[in-house]
């Protein structure tokens, strides 16, 4: 075990969380991460209705007896989303850990608290982290510029964002964006985080419900193979470079509006690419940590490797006595 405030709060063995990835965060992957000692997180918006989310929660419970959470994204979407219904489904099925993202969860906090739900809110700026603490969230997840999906509009990297957040709030901080191995976990803890959250690394695992072609494609990508789209909509998204992503960027460059972009940025296109392996169909979210993805192990192998490597790194740093005692410059 590797204890931090987050492991104690969530009841997990290791401070490693799997990000809520639309279309990817389903029962098989979520249960595998939780069974390995981390925290798996279902993505509510993967499922067209609250009833289908409830069924997936029940299915996850047949695969693991360990804690897992549900991601409920509060950002505006191209399709109507019944946020209240998804919240009711999660609470009704006994979920006690929820990750929210997008706008502030303040409007829903009373309901979550009455149900005994621990809310972890994902955000991208220190001022938002302060709000997260003020409204009563149990932890804040800080998404650095390197992350897949929505890095915000201010382009601050994890290396700067995590310690700034640690200085600004008292609740546990979970570092996201750029983390994929034991070195990243040690770095996050050193920066003041209590855990890491990873999406891209877990997308390239055996349990992820993603076409094998996509997983192999991830292994072949480098840290230079991501790009930002939808900045013109103030909804910046980091995706892996591809035909559709390049087309969207070109359209934005000539001033295309949401109505023209909508058919190309639709989540349905991304789902088709993930499920069929046809990467010409849509955009696939991916973070710069894709450069650290070099194989397709099980989720357990990912977690075991990260924990082992982190322990080795901490042992090595201790053995080497990196900092020697300062010698006085005053003559004896």
HELIX and SHEET records of a PDB file:
HELIX    1   1 UNK A    5  UNK A   10  1                                   6    
HELIX    2   2 UNK A   27  UNK A   35  1                                   9    
HELIX    3   3 UNK A   44  UNK A   46  5                                   3    
HELIX    4   4 UNK A   50  UNK A   63  1                                  14    
HELIX    5   5 UNK A   83  UNK A   92  1                                  10    
HELIX    6   6 UNK A  106  UNK A  108  5                                   3    
HELIX    7   7 UNK A  109  UNK A  114  1                                   6    
HELIX    8   8 UNK A  126  UNK A  134  1                                   9    
HELIX    9   9 UNK A  158  UNK A  168  1                                  11    
HELIX   10  10 UNK A  182  UNK A  191  1                                  10    
HELIX   11  11 UNK A  200  UNK A  203  1                                   4    
HELIX   12  12 UNK A  212  UNK A  220  1                                   9    
HELIX   13  13 UNK A  231  UNK A  233  5                                   3    
HELIX   14  14 UNK A  243  UNK A  253  1                                  11    
HELIX   15  15 UNK A  258  UNK A  265  1                                   8    
HELIX   16  16 UNK A  267  UNK A  276  1                                  10    
HELIX   17  17 UNK A  288  UNK A  292  5                                   5    
HELIX   18  18 UNK A  299  UNK A  320  1                                  22    
SHEET    1   A 8 UNK A  16  UNK A  18  0                                        
SHEET    2   A 8 UNK A 195  UNK A 198  1                                        
SHEET    3   A 8 UNK A 172  UNK A 176  1                                        
SHEET    4   A 8 UNK A 139  UNK A 143  1                                        
SHEET    5   A 8 UNK A 118  UNK A 123  1                                        
SHEET    6   A 8 UNK A  97  UNK A 101  1                                        
SHEET    7   A 8 UNK A  68  UNK A  73  1                                        
SHEET    8   A 8 UNK A  40  UNK A  43  1                                        
SHEET    1   B 2 UNK A 226  UNK A 229  0                                        
SHEET    2   B 2 UNK A 237  UNK A 240 -1                                        
END                                                                             
